[in-house]
Amino acid sequence: MGAEDEGDVMGSEPVAGSRILSEQNGEAARQRLRAMTVSHRRAQRLANARMGVSVLLAAAGLLTVFLPGLTVAVTVLGGVWAVAHSVGLTSWESSEARRAALLQESFDVRLFRLEWNGAMAGSPPSPQLISSLGRRFTGDEAELRDYYEIPELPHPYDVLACQQQNLGWGARVRRRYARTVLASLLAWLGLGLVVGLSTGMSVLDLLLLWYVPSLGAVMMGVEVCRTQWEVIKDRERVLELLEARVAAGGDPGALLVFARQVQDVIFQSRQRHTRVPGWFFRRFKSADRADFQAAMRDLQSVVARIAPQPG
């Protein structure tokens, strides 16, 4: 199958009901979800490992305040880790995040029956890769069911509903995570000043004992905040356009062309940064789901007013 054949050719005929609700739970779709989940978890493990080592080195910097004999070793390790972080580890994680984004794009394109944009994404994931990663899935199969929680909507409004959920929910989770990381980063930097002032450290000692060992964590925190805010800005901009387009209605074929453009933005935002940690997402999932179910009910009422009724 060629790169342009990953999805079925976009049609322009409206469909009374959404086949997405059933097809997303079919074995072919679930296999893609398994592969996607495995790849996302790999990227998250790399991110967690980077953060874990960075936090340990930052904590070691605090330890040197009380054990000065460790100062040289911790300072050198902190500097080496910062270099390794900037030179190779970030690109390794980014490569895994891109593969996960490609697998998720493959799932979406098949489900939405959009054309694969080879100019944007390159070649789609091979069946061998999907099968290989899918076999490594060890999670709860129930978590793969009903990936998109949308109401019964005519095509292509069902596709736009999935994209609205993607854009809105993703922006909310990323904003919350970016704020948490930023608050933690500022708290750590502020704590360093408090410790330095209370112990009478010189500026040089403060830099060597506190900030150099934590440089990797600081760099990672800044990177997370920067990329997440860029993604949030893009997603919210396109979400506003999508909601206006749905409210205006129009030819189904034109709506599908617009959906393909929206999908490009979603793909770009996914490959830019690893997903937020799973535990963080689950912590707020119930409240977020309730809010977005309300948004879907509102969307359903809008579509009921503007979409042509069968018969």
HELIX and SHEET records of a PDB file:
HELIX    1   1 ALA A    3  ASP A    5  5                                   3    
HELIX    2   2 ILE A   20  GLU A   23  1                                   4    
HELIX    3   3 GLU A   27  LEU A   63  1                                  37    
HELIX    4   4 PRO A   68  LEU A   70  5                                   3    
HELIX    5   5 THR A   71  ALA A   84  1                                  14    
HELIX    6   6 HIS A   85  LEU A   89  3                                   5    
HELIX    7   7 THR A   90  PHE A  112  1                                  23    
HELIX    8   8 GLY A  118  ALA A  121  1                                   4    
HELIX    9   9 PRO A  127  ARG A  135  1                                   9    
HELIX   10  10 GLU A  141  LEU A  144  5                                   4    
HELIX   11  11 TYR A  157  THR A  199  1                                  43    
HELIX   12  12 VAL A  203  LEU A  206  1                                   4    
HELIX   13  13 LEU A  207  TYR A  211  3                                   5    
HELIX   14  14 LEU A  215  ALA A  248  1                                  34    
HELIX   15  15 PRO A  252  ARG A  272  1                                  21    
HELIX   16  16 GLY A  278  ARG A  283  1                                   6    
HELIX   17  17 LYS A  285  ILE A  306  1                                  22    
END                                                                             
